[in-house]
Amino acid sequence: MGDRTVAIIGAGPVGLAAAAHVLERGMSPVVLEAGPEAGHAIRQWQQVQLFSPWEYNVDKAAARLLGPTGWNSPDPQSYPTGGELLDRYLTPLATRTPLREVIRTSSRVSAISRVGFDKAKTRGREQAPFEIRYRNGKGPEVLRADAVIDTSGTWFSPNPAGSNGLPAIGEAERAGRVAYGMPDVRGAGRSRYAGKTVAVLGAGHSAVGTLIDLARLADEVPGTQAVWLLRGADPAKAFGSGRNDKLAARGELGAVFAALVTSGKITVETEFGVTHLSGSEDRLEVAAGSCCGARSVIVDELIVSTGFRPDFSFLSELRLRLDPAIEAPVALAPLIDPNEHSCGTVRPHGAHELAHDEPGFYLAGMKSYGRAPTFLMMTGYEQVRSIAAELAGDKEAAARVELVLPETGVCTRGGVESAEAASGCCGGPAKEEASACCAADETARKAGAAGCGCS
Ligand SMILES: Cc1cc2nc3c(=O)[nH]c(=O)nc-3n(C[C@H](O)[C@H](O)[C@H](O)COP(=O)(O)OP(=O)(O)OC[C@H]3O[C@@H](n4cnc5c(N)ncnc54)[C@H](O)[C@@H]3O)c2cc1C
């Protein structure tokens, strides 16, 4: 297997785990990372505390590589920040283990195809190696590989402000007052946000975390005002499952947020689908409605935390099979479709669900979830364990499920926990039925009932 090269795109936690599994299986990984160091995306949100404790953040094959280096594994029950995840796990993994020999940093992949085969050509395609083009500042580089695992994440392609998925009209022109994702409003971005009226658009964990930080900044710097722009009608949906969330830190975050909203420290604008951004003297007018000014707020800054989408631009010569809505591999999409899954639980999956019409090519990690927001690192670790086994020809290990997910899902109906949910109705992710939202739902359906009643 040693002569079998597996190209891995991106040195995030899942890319590095993929490299560890590929190495363990006797194949040769080459990791191409666009940033100057491993964990480049996480470095952009290093102030954020993770909602999963260490026990769920360390890949097993990676830990086996780290063991001989004298690495002290962190307390499994404690919660790292993004920065601690880098310092105590990813950086040692990338610099002190055999992986350091296979990671090429400042190497941005720009295109992938198969040697001698454009997308339309079929006969003999499976035998042709992949040709991966990348840029590293020294001129165009080419890598040939027998397989490719794309773990390049989605952090650098955030969704725009427009509620229709397009940039709001005027968004590009007002770029100086708009930030995306989770800027460090109390740290590196403090001077930009302190004493200002700041609108945050979104309802996921990034939006919630940023709004909590802005409320804390308001305690420190008078005049700071946080405005929450919510596309939906019900703020309670963002409050999470509280005590019922098995990832306790995530539950606590929701509870803290609910208290800040209820107390009025965070102003809320519901059903606010942003359509236009325009200038108002030195400020920014954020408008919602079919015509400019139908309904608007005037702020100093806008932070768009509406999630991320995958960048497929360098994969256009490959035969991908993607769900048209979720932009995830077709077999995975129904498991993670946020329109269907109220519980947020996804059964573990691997090479089989992640396959495309391009043998040897896989999307894994955050990118494999397309536009679905529920990805967990440990799910990615299970994906790449299975993919490495498949590439090594160990079909039995590839098909085996080795991950037991915590019961993170609590069923909600309109943001309100149901009685069944409070007593743990979900029972963890569904094991076989893609359309079942949780294990209890699956059991109920098999018994001929309509479902568990949580969604
Ligand atoms: C704020 C935040 C908090 C989160 N908290 C948690 C949590 O508590 N628990 C949890 O399980 N998950 C959490 N997640 C979700 C997810 O686990 C993380 O985003 C995780 O970093 C995903 O790992 P990844 O390896 O798939 O991608 P990333 O960490 O995004 O890594 C992708 C890498 O690919 C590189 N890259 C991108 N494009 C290219 C290219 N063209 N060529 C070469 N390299 C490229 C990037 O520079 C980056 O280093 C969180 C996500 C965010 C955004």
The ligand as a Gaussian input file, in Angstrom:
#p B3LYP/6-31G(d) Opt

LIG

0 1
 C      -17.299000      28.765000      15.421000
 C      -17.396000      27.282000      15.259000
 C      -17.468000      26.477000      16.388000
 C      -17.553000      25.085000      16.259000
 N      -17.616000      24.325000      17.377000
 C      -17.634000      22.959000      17.262000
 C      -17.638000      22.123000      18.430000
 O      -17.697000      22.601000      19.560000
 N      -17.629000      20.781000      18.254000
 C      -17.614000      20.189000      17.026000
 O      -17.579000      18.965000      16.938000
 N      -17.628000      20.951000      15.906000
 C      -17.643000      22.322000      15.997000
 N      -17.651000      23.106000      14.858000
 C      -17.878000      22.453000      13.545000
 C      -16.639000      21.748000      12.929000
 O      -16.297000      20.617000      13.684000
 C      -15.442000      22.659000      12.767000
 O      -15.743000      23.673000      11.854000
 C      -14.178000      21.927000      12.249000
 O      -13.139000      22.842000      12.196000
 C      -14.382000      21.295000      10.878000
 O      -13.223000      20.619000      10.536000
 P      -12.767000      20.371000       9.017000
 O      -11.425000      19.720000       9.120000
 O      -13.837000      19.677000       8.284000
 O      -12.645000      21.811000       8.345000
 P      -11.804000      23.114000       8.739000
 O      -11.434000      23.102000      10.178000
 O      -12.584000      24.264000       8.241000
 O      -10.460000      22.957000       7.935000
 C      -10.415000      23.109000       6.525000
 C       -8.978000      23.449000       6.115000
 O       -8.912000      23.441000       4.685000
 C       -8.126000      24.544000       4.244000
 N       -8.516000      24.872000       2.854000
 C       -9.648000      25.493000       2.428000
 N       -9.642000      25.590000       1.077000
 C       -8.496000      25.005000       0.647000
 C       -7.916000      24.781000      -0.645000
 N       -8.524000      25.166000      -1.780000
 N       -6.702000      24.176000      -0.713000
 C       -6.063000      23.763000       0.417000
 N       -6.565000      23.954000       1.663000
 C       -7.769000      24.549000       1.781000
 C       -8.457000      25.643000       5.250000
 O       -7.451000      26.625000       5.293000
 C       -8.565000      24.847000       6.564000
 O       -7.326000      24.748000       7.241000
 C      -17.572000      24.487000      14.965000
 C      -17.504000      25.322000      13.839000
 C      -17.411000      26.697000      13.988000
 C      -17.329000      27.548000      12.742000

